């Protein structure tokens, strides 16, 4: 006899597939072996395969695709079922979904903590989170409302990244007195773009700086990678002192070699100031001024003084060409005290949201993303943390703006308005707020409102299905990534998708290889987000409208957490209530 939990899982999967009778008859047959049943399940349910794929890196196994592509009756499973189940139970426990965890643990008859004693639960959370949260739409592809079981615990989409500890590997030994180059302190490899040049696989801090300032032909990207990622293993103070140390060649070094090294050090300083001005504190700038004043080479000193002056002038702000801006679409009551946000055309709301989002994304630096400073949820020091807070508040507001309405037809109108806003956001490549609306309308407290959803106009349903197809989080947000990289700036990224990629890289590759910095890992991190922020300062040609932005920057959050949202959702539309009963209930409450 099949277990009760397995039976419920089959029932739900079958009901979503559209071919329930065929699946149940084939899977529940006593003649089907356990291995064959598993293969058939994987073949029919790509979402399960995807979750197994995301868990695969924890177990260092081959892909589960090999499992269901193998012979049906002799399937050799490369994923350990017991371990995957233990991982899921640990995830549920970590997120206080204790009811689901207890049911799964009792049904599977395993102790997850005994199964995986050494498992990093934070890593588990972030590998399984995309799979758990892959809510593609509030409507099925055919346009029918989802049958959502209200007894299922509903997690909330939010940024909760891994803890990350910065490491300082500054070495006390002088860069000029270090041991000769060997495979124990520097490993090079030919560049992928030009085999005649070289890049670093791994190396000590001293040897990487030595390589960067040597005459060896180097990959053009290596200096940018180094300056964007060095904070993951040392401080700006350490780098500053090491570069000064490298510039001050001892007398024993040949004069022509010393001159060449000094020129390369100055070029690194110049690139550092131009590309990463936020790295320099007042104390570091003063130390740099002292270094420049004692340089002994007026031409090089002039180059550095010019770069420092440009860095401190902060003249990166772009001037807006008003003649190229479309006229704002404002309502007639734009100056009225009775103005409401829904009085504004969704297209103009999308424009104003985009301008606001650009103000949050533009200050974010490559270094803070790569070093994962955005994990520090309690500080607003970093621009990425402020972006996270803004995104999550906007999601909460979208949910609350629907749930606070008493009549289901009013809620349907608000949903239709939000969907249209998201549609315009997607058209202008403003993906951050577009995803905020998407996650809000996919939230369990909204997605369960069957009668509200049924009142949506047909064109809103069609618009929503198109958005869900383009924004679905499955396969690591692959649809979004393809869309983002195929479009030219200006564009506003949804950083949640790129956070996920950084987490995967950070979890999959060690920081150090045999006591050397894993530079290849830093290169992967750099490439993951370089294009995301490369054109962040390219702004949109929209005119800000103060009255509209005031609404969009001062949100009233009626429900502070998931529990309050779900209680309100059940209150305004109880489970199992009919349309006529709902109308009567609304009359009584009005």
GUMI-276981 format. One record per residue (C-alpha): residue number from 1; x, y, z. Coordinates in Angstrom, 3 decimals, m for minus. Last residue first. Layout:
! residues N
 keke     east    north       up
  NUM        X        Y        Z
...
! end
This chain:
! residues 590
 keke     east    north       up
  590  m20.535   47.203    4.071
  589  m19.870   44.029    6.054
  588  m23.362   42.578    5.531
  587  m23.334   43.369    1.843
  586  m19.894   41.743    1.461
  585  m21.133   38.568    3.124
  584  m24.120   38.442    0.791
  583  m21.862   38.797   m2.245
  582  m19.593   36.050   m0.896
  581  m22.553   33.730   m0.363
  580  m23.628   34.286   m3.963
  579  m20.101   33.526   m5.253
  578  m19.796   30.386   m3.146
  577  m17.578   30.102   m0.056
  576  m15.312   27.061    0.053
  575  m12.460   28.764    1.901
  574  m13.352   32.166    3.250
  573  m12.856   35.213    0.970
  572  m12.444   38.476    2.881
  571  m11.537   36.775    6.162
  570   m9.351   34.062    4.656
  569   m7.257   36.692    2.854
  568   m7.065   38.811    6.017
  567   m5.731   35.866    7.995
  566   m3.251   35.125    5.188
  565   m1.914   38.652    5.143
  564   m1.580   38.792    8.927
  563    0.360   35.513    8.938
  562    2.604   36.559    6.091
  561    3.742   39.741    7.797
  560    3.143   43.475    8.235
  559   m0.335   43.861    6.815
  558   m1.599   47.408    6.102
  557    1.716   48.665    4.629
  556    1.191   52.326    3.692
  555    3.872   53.097    1.148
  554    5.690   56.407    0.975
  553    7.961   56.282   m2.073
  552    5.390   55.364   m4.723
  551    2.736   57.818   m3.524
  550    5.235   60.693   m3.425
  549    6.489   59.593   m6.826
  548    3.072   60.376   m8.314
  547    2.904   63.933   m6.936
  546    6.541   64.634   m7.823
  545    6.309   63.680  m11.470
  544    9.778   62.753  m12.741
  543   10.369   63.201  m16.474
  542   11.359   60.075  m18.343
  541   14.392   59.632  m20.582
  540   15.733   56.618  m18.680
  539   19.212   56.475  m17.189
  538   22.441   54.802  m18.197
  537   24.263   54.732  m14.862
  536   23.618   51.015  m14.451
  535   25.318   50.257  m17.763
  534   28.021   47.955  m16.419
  533   25.850   46.920  m13.464
  532   24.291   43.719  m14.795
  531   27.065   43.221  m17.346
  530   29.623   42.715  m14.587
  529   27.344   40.579  m12.410
  528   28.104   36.932  m13.227
  527   31.403   37.744  m14.963
  526   32.859   39.106  m11.725
  525   31.763   36.105   m9.691
  524   33.258   33.727  m12.266
  523   36.530   35.682  m12.222
  522   36.601   35.579   m8.431
  521   36.252   31.791   m8.534
  520   39.142   31.588  m11.003
  519   41.232   33.640   m8.586
  518   41.129   30.966   m5.891
  517   43.535   32.678   m3.495
  516   46.336   30.286   m2.529
  515   46.633   28.206    0.636
  514   46.128   24.968   m1.348
  513   43.125   26.387   m3.205
  512   41.312   29.192   m1.404
  511   37.822   30.680   m1.596
  510   36.326   27.274   m2.386
  509   33.858   26.877   m5.278
  508   30.255   25.638   m5.228
  507   28.750   27.743   m2.448
  506   30.127   31.076   m3.657
  505   29.188   30.260   m7.236
  504   25.625   29.262   m6.280
  503   25.244   32.318   m4.041
  502   26.403   34.582   m6.864
  501   23.835   33.022   m9.204
  500   21.038   33.514   m6.672
  499   22.011   37.127   m6.105
  498   21.691   37.593   m9.866
  497   18.069   36.446   m9.858
  496   17.256   38.609   m6.827
  495   18.882   41.605   m8.523
  494   15.977   42.213  m10.884
  493   17.802   44.417  m13.342
  492   16.681   47.887  m14.488
  491   17.281   48.539  m18.178
  490   18.651   51.384  m20.262
  489   20.321   49.604  m21.874
  488   20.260   46.997  m24.661
  487   18.172   43.863  m24.465
  486   19.259   40.272  m25.142
  485   20.962   39.936  m21.760
  484   17.807   40.768  m19.811
  483   15.442   38.553  m21.822
  482   17.745   35.531  m21.665
  481   18.246   36.086  m17.950
  480   14.510   36.489  m17.332
  479   13.700   33.218  m19.086
  478   16.519   31.430  m17.228
  477   15.333   32.566  m13.790
  476   17.437   29.830  m12.178
  475   15.759   27.046  m14.112
  474   12.304   28.141  m12.925
  473   11.704   31.693  m11.702
  472    8.875   32.395  m14.158
  471    9.190   35.962  m15.473
  470    8.623   35.569  m19.226
  469    5.869   32.926  m19.082
  468    4.300   34.603  m16.073
  467    4.181   37.920  m17.923
  466    2.445   36.357  m20.910
  465   m0.096   34.637  m18.640
  464   m0.757   37.945  m16.874
  463   m1.478   39.794  m20.123
  462   m3.894   37.060  m21.201
  461   m5.692   37.192  m17.858
  460   m5.836   40.999  m18.019
  459   m7.305   40.810  m21.545
  458   m9.948   38.374  m20.325
  457  m11.116   40.663  m17.529
  456  m10.459   39.459  m13.952
  455  m13.606   38.424  m12.089
  454  m12.451   34.804  m11.771
  453   m9.393   36.018   m9.901
  452  m11.481   37.678   m7.207
  451  m13.698   34.612   m6.917
  450  m10.704   32.304   m6.429
  449   m8.765   34.427   m3.940
  448   m6.153   31.721   m3.203
  447   m3.469   33.440   m5.324
  446   m3.621   36.563   m3.165
  445   m2.750   35.087    0.245
  444   m0.487   32.526   m1.421
  443    1.727   35.139   m3.061
  442    1.767   34.946   m6.863
  441    0.259   38.442   m7.175
  440    2.970   39.854   m4.908
  439    5.735   37.891   m6.613
  438    4.770   39.253  m10.041
  437    4.286   42.812   m8.766
  436    7.794   42.775   m7.280
  435    9.109   41.125  m10.448
  434    7.933   44.085  m12.538
  433    9.365   46.407   m9.893
  432   12.815   44.970  m10.603
  431   12.470   44.226  m14.319
  430   12.235   47.714  m15.758
  429   12.803   46.652  m19.364
  428   10.443   49.313  m20.794
  427    7.962   46.690  m21.969
  426    8.275   44.749  m18.701
  425    7.310   47.792  m16.661
  424    4.357   48.386  m18.983
  423    3.042   44.848  m18.375
  422    3.700   45.171  m14.645
  421    1.517   48.307  m14.533
  420   m1.172   46.446  m16.493
  419   m1.040   43.566  m14.007
  418   m1.335   46.040  m11.120
  417   m4.455   47.615  m12.651
  416   m6.037   44.210  m13.297
  415   m5.336   43.216   m9.703
  414   m6.893   46.449   m8.447
  413  m10.001   45.865  m10.580
  412  m10.249   42.290   m9.316
  411  m10.004   43.528   m5.731
  410  m12.833   45.969   m6.389
  409  m14.896   43.108   m7.813
  408  m14.109   41.007   m4.725
  407  m15.428   43.646   m2.352
  406  m13.640   44.390    0.931
  405  m10.380   45.891   m0.355
  404   m7.501   45.562    2.146
  403   m6.247   42.391    0.476
  402   m5.415   44.008   m2.857
  401   m3.404   46.998   m1.605
  400   m1.824   44.717    1.009
  399   m0.260   42.428   m1.595
  398    1.099   45.327   m3.655
  397    2.356   47.039   m0.486
  396    4.176   43.936    0.707
  395    5.929   43.548   m2.662
  394    6.897   47.240   m2.581
  393    8.332   46.826    0.913
  392   10.396   43.845   m0.237
  391   11.873   45.709   m3.198
  390   12.702   48.838   m1.177
  389   14.438   46.809    1.531
  388   16.486   44.882   m1.022
  387   17.518   48.091   m2.813
  386   18.632   49.613    0.488
  385   20.735   46.530    1.153
  384   22.238   46.786   m2.345
  383   23.166   50.427   m1.714
  382   25.267   49.435    1.283
  381   25.228   51.311    4.574
  380   21.581   50.466    5.186
  379   22.484   47.876    7.796
  378   20.485   45.132    9.458
  377   20.167   42.841    6.426
  376   23.888   42.374    5.932
  375   23.592   39.867    3.082
  374   23.982   42.695    0.564
  373   27.711   42.783    1.322
  372   28.056   39.723   m0.888
  371   31.733   40.303   m1.739
  370   30.723   40.141   m5.393
  369   27.701   42.397   m4.922
  368   29.531   44.965   m2.796
  367   32.478   44.996   m5.197
  366   30.380   45.419   m8.324
  365   28.892   48.597   m6.942
  364   25.298   49.628   m6.276
  363   24.768   53.407   m6.655
  362   22.731   53.011   m9.908
  361   20.288   50.400   m8.524
  360   18.350   52.477   m5.975
  359   17.960   55.637   m8.068
  358   17.107   53.476  m11.069
  357   14.285   51.956   m9.030
  356   12.761   55.404   m8.471
  355   12.962   56.303  m12.163
  354   11.444   52.930  m13.079
  353    8.612   53.336  m10.596
  352    7.836   56.708  m12.207
  351    7.702   55.184  m15.681
  350    5.553   52.246  m14.560
  349    3.114   54.647  m12.864
  348    2.973   56.564  m16.144
  347    2.015   53.415  m18.046
  346   m0.518   52.426  m15.385
  345   m2.434   55.704  m15.958
  344   m2.838   57.622  m12.716
  343   m6.171   57.691  m10.900
  342   m5.135   54.368   m9.313
  341   m2.565   56.291   m7.282
  340   m5.248   58.433   m5.679
  339   m5.598   62.223   m5.959
  338   m8.119   63.642   m3.457
  337   m5.811   66.517   m2.466
  336   m5.983   67.672   m6.065
  335   m2.930   68.739   m8.020
  334   m2.985   65.725  m10.388
  333   m6.787   65.941  m10.661
  332   m6.775   66.005  m14.450
  331   m4.704   62.826  m14.566
  330   m1.051   62.858  m15.668
  329    0.549   61.103  m18.610
  328    4.026   62.627  m18.569
  327    5.185   64.024  m21.931
  326    7.785   61.787  m23.547
  325   11.398   62.790  m22.896
  324   13.793   63.518  m25.759
  323   13.408   67.307  m25.550
  322   14.115   67.123  m21.819
  321   17.687   65.944  m22.423
  320   18.619   64.779  m18.931
  319   22.154   65.537  m17.792
  318   24.098   62.551  m16.552
  317   25.749   62.460  m13.131
  316   29.322   61.121  m13.236
  315   30.981   64.337  m12.088
  314   32.153   63.107   m8.664
  313   34.809   65.830   m8.173
  312   36.726   63.545   m5.818
  311   37.437   60.900   m8.460
  310   38.426   63.524  m11.032
  309   40.854   65.105   m8.568
  308   42.335   61.693   m7.737
  307   42.805   60.787  m11.412
  306   44.500   64.136  m12.093
  305   46.783   63.723   m9.062
  304   47.685   60.214  m10.254
  303   48.621   61.344  m13.759
  302   50.596   64.305  m12.375
  301   52.577   61.992  m10.102
  300   53.487   59.782  m13.048
  299   54.861   62.776  m14.973
  298   56.533   64.224  m11.883
  297   58.520   61.084  m11.085
  296   60.042   61.080   m7.595
  295   56.853   59.671   m6.061
  294   57.172   61.390   m2.698
  293   54.167   63.736   m3.185
  292   52.190   60.881   m4.737
  291   52.749   58.590   m1.723
  290   51.732   61.311    0.695
  289   48.592   61.962   m1.341
  288   47.796   58.212   m1.286
  287   48.075   58.119    2.497
  286   45.698   61.095    2.694
  285   43.279   59.324    0.366
  284   43.486   56.217    2.545
  283   42.668   58.203    5.662
  282   39.714   59.900    3.970
  281   38.372   56.502    2.894
  280   38.884   55.092   m0.590
  279   36.891   52.065   m1.774
  278   33.970   54.199   m3.027
  277   36.148   55.489   m5.865
  276   36.153   52.032   m7.488
  275   36.526   52.326  m11.258
  274   38.428   55.568  m11.713
  273   40.423   55.353   m8.472
  272   41.364   51.708   m9.029
  271   42.192   52.244  m12.712
  270   44.594   55.057  m11.736
  269   46.207   53.019   m8.963
  268   46.610   50.080  m11.357
  267   48.198   52.362  m13.977
  266   50.552   53.750  m11.305
  265   51.644   50.221  m10.412
  264   52.260   49.467  m14.099
  263   54.521   52.538  m14.452
  262   56.445   51.568  m11.324
  261   57.065   48.055  m12.643
  260   58.473   49.419  m15.910
  259   60.787   51.813  m14.045
  258   61.983   49.025  m11.744
  257   62.781   46.808  m14.736
  256   64.777   49.604  m16.395
  255   66.681   50.307  m13.160
  254   67.591   46.660  m12.480
  253   66.512   45.651   m8.982
  252   69.240   45.681   m6.301
  251   68.306   49.228   m5.360
  250   65.015   48.046   m3.893
  249   61.745   48.753   m5.784
  248   59.353   51.170   m4.103
  247   56.390   50.627   m6.450
  246   55.671   47.131   m5.081
  245   55.552   48.458   m1.523
  244   53.191   51.229   m2.595
  243   51.002   48.580   m4.244
  242   51.154   46.438   m1.105
  241   50.260   49.374    1.145
  240   47.172   50.246   m0.896
  239   46.105   46.612   m1.157
  238   46.309   46.148    2.611
  237   44.389   49.347    3.325
  236   41.670   48.321    0.830
  235   41.164   45.141    2.833
  234   41.871   41.557    1.844
  233   40.167   38.347    0.702
  232   36.734   39.240   m0.676
  231   37.810   42.875   m0.967
  230   40.052   41.861   m3.902
  229   37.009   41.232   m6.134
  228   36.374   44.323   m8.267
  227   40.016   45.415   m8.444
  226   41.225   41.921   m9.395
  225   38.516   41.301  m11.986
  224   39.197   44.661  m13.643
  223   42.938   43.921  m13.732
  222   42.351   40.475  m15.222
  221   40.071   41.545  m18.065
  220   42.752   42.338  m20.651
  219   44.390   38.912  m20.193
  218   48.063   39.417  m19.472
  217   51.308   39.303  m21.435
  216   54.100   38.861  m18.804
  215   55.899   42.184  m18.240
  214   55.081   42.204  m14.532
  213   52.797   44.516  m12.540
  212   49.764   42.229  m12.494
  211   52.015   39.204  m11.916
  210   53.637   40.788   m8.854
  209   50.225   41.707   m7.508
  208   49.080   38.090   m7.931
  207   52.338   36.876   m6.394
  206   51.982   38.929   m3.231
  205   48.370   37.892   m2.676
  204   49.166   34.224   m3.115
  203   48.038   32.483   m6.283
  202   45.260   30.759   m8.152
  201   44.059   30.395  m11.724
  200   45.649   33.622  m12.935
  199   45.444   34.837  m16.534
  198   47.791   34.600  m19.474
  197   48.152   36.030  m22.961
  196   49.129   34.320  m26.185
  195   46.068   32.065  m25.956
  194   43.819   35.114  m26.522
  193   40.139   34.972  m25.517
  192   40.378   31.930  m23.235
  191   43.554   33.251  m21.606
  190   46.371   30.777  m21.111
  189   46.774   29.471  m17.538
  188   48.731   30.609  m14.501
  187   49.312   29.046  m11.079
  186   51.160   31.123   m8.492
  185   52.421   30.375   m4.938
  184   53.041   26.611   m4.725
  183   53.374   26.260   m8.503
  182   56.508   28.373   m8.239
  181   57.579   32.032   m8.264
  180   60.596   32.771   m6.099
  179   59.963   33.284   m2.370
  178   58.955   36.752   m1.172
  177   61.533   39.419   m0.338
  176   60.263   41.965   m2.893
  175   56.612   41.591   m1.820
  174   57.684   42.119    1.771
  173   56.471   39.489    4.220
  172   53.598   40.542    6.485
  171   50.947   39.042    4.229
  170   47.473   40.482    3.801
  169   45.043   37.570    3.570
  168   41.989   39.302    5.035
  167   38.881   37.160    4.930
  166   35.295   38.339    4.648
  165   32.765   36.042    6.228
  164   29.567   35.272    4.375
  163   26.185   34.334    5.777
  162   23.940   33.113    3.005
  161   21.113   35.154    1.574
  160   17.626   35.922    2.903
  159   15.993   38.059    0.200
  158   12.244   37.567    0.487
  157    9.488   35.508   m1.046
  156    7.139   34.394    1.703
  155    6.506   30.759    2.547
  154    2.902   29.457    2.513
  153    2.083   26.446    4.705
  152   m0.365   24.180    2.915
  151   m3.744   24.002    4.654
  150   m5.199   26.519    2.216
  149   m4.889   24.030   m0.634
  148   m4.611   26.035   m3.814
  147   m6.620   24.992   m6.851
  146   m5.163   27.442   m9.359
  145   m7.685   29.489  m11.304
  144   m8.135   28.553  m14.944
  143   m6.440   30.532  m17.723
  142   m5.181   27.557  m19.757
  141   m1.650   28.244  m18.589
  140   m2.824   28.007  m14.939
  139   m3.557   31.257  m13.154
  138   m1.861   32.837  m10.151
  137    1.422   32.319  m11.976
  136    4.818   30.623  m11.988
  135    5.172   29.899   m8.309
  134    8.715   28.553   m8.243
  133    9.241   29.310   m4.547
  132   10.198   25.820   m3.368
  131   12.508   25.364   m6.362
  130   14.163   28.750   m5.972
  129   14.595   28.170   m2.207
  128   16.177   24.728   m2.535
  127   19.777   25.797   m3.148
  126   19.446   28.801   m0.907
  125   18.043   26.941    2.048
  124   20.477   24.061    1.743
  123   23.430   26.430    1.878
  122   22.067   27.951    5.069
  121   21.545   24.463    6.470
  120   25.180   23.471    5.921
  119   24.977   19.697    6.052
  118   27.513   17.885    8.232
  117   24.998   15.779   10.150
  116   23.203   14.692    7.013
  115   21.251   11.494    7.644
  114   21.273   11.805   11.445
  113   19.755   15.268   11.253
  112   17.234   14.152    8.652
  111   15.938   11.282   10.794
  110   14.061    9.048    8.404
  109   10.672    7.297    8.394
  108    9.605    8.891    5.072
  107    6.011    9.351    6.263
  106    6.971   10.561    9.715
  105    9.577   13.000    8.347
  104    7.199   14.292    5.665
  103    4.413   14.933    8.164
  102    6.802   16.511   10.676
  101    8.331   18.806    8.049
  100    4.949   19.957    6.763
   99    3.816   20.850   10.264
   98    7.159   22.393   11.190
   97    7.279   25.003    8.456
   96    9.493   27.054   10.787
   95   11.839   28.038    7.933
   94   14.779   25.968    9.191
   93   12.449   23.019    9.783
   92   11.205   23.124    6.175
   91   14.757   23.304    4.826
   90   15.847   20.429    7.020
   89   12.926   18.331    5.783
   88   13.884   19.125    2.175
   87   17.480   18.082    2.764
   86   16.420   14.850    4.445
   85   14.206   14.017    1.459
   84   17.153   14.619   m0.874
   83   19.338   12.398    1.294
   82   16.818    9.542    1.321
   81   16.327    9.691   m2.425
   80   20.064    9.457   m3.213
   79   20.351   10.876   m6.710
   78   22.189    8.813   m9.366
   77   19.271    6.507   m9.877
   76   19.956    3.455  m12.001
   75   16.770    2.788  m13.949
   74   16.332   m0.787  m15.071
   73   12.671   m0.910  m16.076
   72   12.442    2.498  m17.695
   71   15.896    2.402  m19.338
   70   17.833    5.615  m18.714
   69   16.596    9.100  m19.573
   68   14.865    9.357  m16.208
   67   18.086    8.886  m14.282
   66   20.557   10.588  m16.553
   65   18.578   13.809  m16.087
   64   19.312   13.425  m12.374
   63   22.685   14.967  m13.036
   62   25.771   13.332  m11.586
   61   26.352   13.593   m7.883
   60   28.381   16.048   m5.788
   59   25.844   15.666   m2.945
   58   25.250   19.346   m2.255
   57   25.616   20.236   m5.930
   56   22.714   17.886   m6.736
   55   20.168   19.799   m4.638
   54   19.521   22.204   m7.473
   53   19.191   19.364   m9.960
   52   16.803   17.545   m7.651
   51   14.646   20.667   m7.520
   50   14.667   20.879  m11.307
   49   13.693   17.265  m11.734
   48   10.725   17.831   m9.434
   47    9.651   20.870  m11.477
   46   10.027   18.882  m14.711
   45    7.233   16.551  m13.682
   44    6.217   13.906  m16.230
   43    9.597   12.280  m16.870
   42   10.487   12.584  m13.217
   41    7.369   10.732  m12.158
   40    7.891    7.974  m14.742
   39   11.448    7.507  m13.516
   38   10.319    7.280   m9.880
   37    7.577    4.773  m10.728
   36   10.106    2.655  m12.620
   35   12.424    2.598   m9.628
   34    9.636    1.678   m7.221
   33    8.379   m1.075   m9.461
   32    5.053   m0.867  m11.265
   31    2.918   m4.010  m11.036
   30    1.022   m2.713   m8.005
   29   m0.439   m0.047  m10.243
   28   m0.519    3.333   m8.612
   27    1.686    5.001  m11.188
   26   m0.026    3.919  m14.387
   25   m3.612    4.246  m13.213
   24   m2.863    7.472  m11.401
   23   m1.132    8.994  m14.395
   22   m3.817    8.087  m16.926
   21   m6.656    9.253  m14.712
   20   m4.933   12.535  m13.838
   19   m4.111   13.779  m17.319
   18   m4.239   17.559  m16.899
   17   m0.826   17.732  m15.275
   16   m1.905   19.809  m12.272
   15   m4.397   17.204  m11.042
   14   m1.775   14.476  m11.438
   13    0.798   16.334   m9.379
   12   m1.729   16.950   m6.605
   11   m2.994   13.360   m6.530
   10    0.531   11.930   m6.704
    9    1.639   14.091   m3.755
    8   m1.418   13.043   m1.753
    7   m0.647    9.364   m2.434
    6    2.985    9.830   m1.417
    5    1.855   11.408    1.835
    4   m0.615    8.616    2.553
    3    1.911    5.835    1.977
    2    1.351    3.398   m0.898
    1    0.000    0.000    0.000
! end
